[in-house]
Every structure is written in structure tokens, then in C-alpha cells.
Amino acid sequence: MDERNVPTGNDKDSHPVATGAGAVIGGAAGGVAGGAAAGAAVGGVTGPVGAAIGAAAGAVVGALAGKGIANAVDPAAEDAYWRDNYTSRPYVAGGSYDDYGPAYMYGVDAYTRYPNRPFDEVEPDLSNRWASARGRSSLEWSQAKHASRDAWQRVSDTVERAIPGDSDRDGR
């Protein structure tokens, strides 16, 4: 990922996640899962026609869930939150928001790219890509990963509040 793909929060009218990974992944995953469940339930009663109807219904439900995830994540709001709160975080030892901001936005963006995987699982990939995504941040990944993880968790918690159940599979 290069810095052109990291949301900056400067365009108040754009909502890149709503048309990006969250909508696609949520729609596809929800469509498949919902279609399979609904198709199996209806298909057991009416055969292949019921399975086809269930798959179509599942795709619609999944797309709506994907849109819910996408709309729950507002990069501009995340940027504003972290700008106001980054100094209170235990891993911040001096430095300006110009250093930490890209790490927070990287975590937000990473969550939308890997919504069904835990941070620890994708951290090696994020580490490898940080050098090209960091923009003007002076933080090395060993420092930036704490801010990225923090932003990832905040987005995960936001999505979980927007969608009932344990959508991030963290047991909460």
C-alpha cells in the first residue's frame, strides 16, 4: 500500500471505505454465509429452487451487512479522534501527530483490508508495507505498530457495536 491509499480525512465528502474493502468483503462474505444458511433452510423444504432463493436473499442481507461495516468506519472521524487523543496513549513518547497520524490511519485502513483476521496475524504484512505507507512519519514500525493496533481495535469495536454479535470474533 502506498500513501495514496491511506485515508487522510481531508476530503469530508468522501467515504472511501463505503465503496471499498468493507462493502465488498462484507457483501461477499455475508452473501455467501447468508446465502448458504438461508439456502439450506429453504432448500431443505423446497429443493434447488429454495436454495437459489436463499442464496439471492443471503446476498442482499450480506450486502447490507457489508454496507453497515463500511458506514461504521469513517476515516475522517477516526483521524479527528486520534488527533485529539493520541497524546494520552501510553506508547506515545513525544513526537507530533504528523508522526502518529499515518500509523493510526494505517491501522484503520488495514482493518478494512483484513476485517476477519486478527491484528497479530496480519502484523508481519503490515510491517513489510509500513515503509511505503508511512508518508512523512518518522516512526519505525516498532513504534508505529502500537498506534496501528490501537486504531485497528477502535475500528473493530466500532464495527462490533454497529453489527450485532461477535463480528470480529474476539469473544466480546
N, C-alpha and C positions, 0 to 999 in steps of 0.2 A: 504494500500500500504506500502510495506516495502522499505528500502533503496536500495534493489537490483533492484527495478523497477523504480527508479528515474534516468533519464539520467544524466550522469556525463560529457559528452562531451569529455571523454578521448579516445574513440575509433573513430578516424577520418573516418574510413571506414564504420562505422555503421550508420544507419539512422533509429532508432527503430520506429519512428512514421510512416514511409512509409509502414511498414509491420504490423503496429498495429492499434490502435483505429481509427486514421484518415482515413486510407484506408478502413477499414471495415465499419465504420459508414458512411463515405461519399459514399461508393459504395452501401451500403444497402439503405440509405435514398434517395440518388439520383436515384437509380434504381427503388425504389418504387414510388417516386414522378414523375420521368421522365416517367416511365412505365405507370403510371396512366394517366398522361397528354397525352402522345403520344398515348396510347391505346384508350383513349376516343376520341381523334381527328380522328385517323384512324378507330377505331371501329365504329364510327358513320357512316362511309362511307361503310365499308366492313364487319361489323358484328364481330363475335367472332374471326375470323382469323386475322382481323385487330387489334383487341385488343391484341392478342398473339404476333403479330409482334411488336406492340407498346411497350408491356412490355419488350420484348427482347432488343429493341433499347434503351429503358429507362434504362435498367440495364447496358448496355455498357456506355451510357453517364454518368450515376451515378458513375460507377466505375472510369471513367476518372476524374470526379469531385473530388471523394474521393482521388485519387492519387494526384490531384492538391493541395488539402488541405494538404495532408501528405508531399508533397515535399516543400510546402511553409514553413513548420515548421522544422527548422534544430536545434536540441538541442545544437550542438557544437557551432553554430553561436550565439545562444541565450546566452550560457554561456560566450562566448567571449565578447559579447556586454555588459552584466551585469557586468562582471569583470572590464571592462574599465569605466563603467558609474555609478556604484552603489553609489559611494560617493557623486554624485550630486543630489541624491534623497532626498526630504525633510524629509522623515521618518527615514533616516539613521543618527543615533546619535552615532558616534563612531562604534566600532566593526570592524571586518575584513570581507573579502569576504568569509572566511570559515564559518562565521555565516549567512551571507545573501545569499550566493550561493545556498544552499539547498532550501531556500524559493523560489528563482527565478525558479529553476528547478522544484520545486513542482507546481508552477503556470503554467509553460509550459506544464508539464505532465497532470495537471488537465484539462487544456483547451482541450487537445486531448481526454480526457476521457468523457468530458461533452461539446462538441462543440456547441450544440444547446440550452444550458441553460445559463442564466446569472450567473456571479460570486456570486452575493448575494444569489441566490437560492441554490447553492451548498456549500457555505461557511460553514454551520454547519457540513456537512460531512467532508469537508477538515479539519476543526478544530479538529474533533474527530480523524482523522488519522494522524495529524501532529506529534504527539509524536512518532509514529513508523516510520515516513518518514524523520524526521529531521536529521538523521545521527549524526554528531558531532556539529551541530549548537547549540548555547546556547540560541537562541531566543525562547521565548514563542510564542504561536500562536498570541497573541495580538500584537506582534511586527512583526512576520513573515507574517501575512496576508496582510500587506501593500505591501511587496515585491512580494508575490504571486499574488496579484491582479494586480500589475504593469506588471508583466511578462505575466499574462493572457491577459491583454489588449493589450500589444505589439504583442502577437501572433495573437489575434483576428484581429488587424489592418493589420497585415501581410497577413493573410488569405483573408481578405476582398480585399486587393489590388490584390491578385492573382486570385480571383474569382469574376467576375463582379456581381454587385448587392449588396444587403444588407444581405450578408451571415450570419452575426452574429446578425441580427435583432436589431441593436442599433440605427437605424434611420439615420445612416451616410453612 
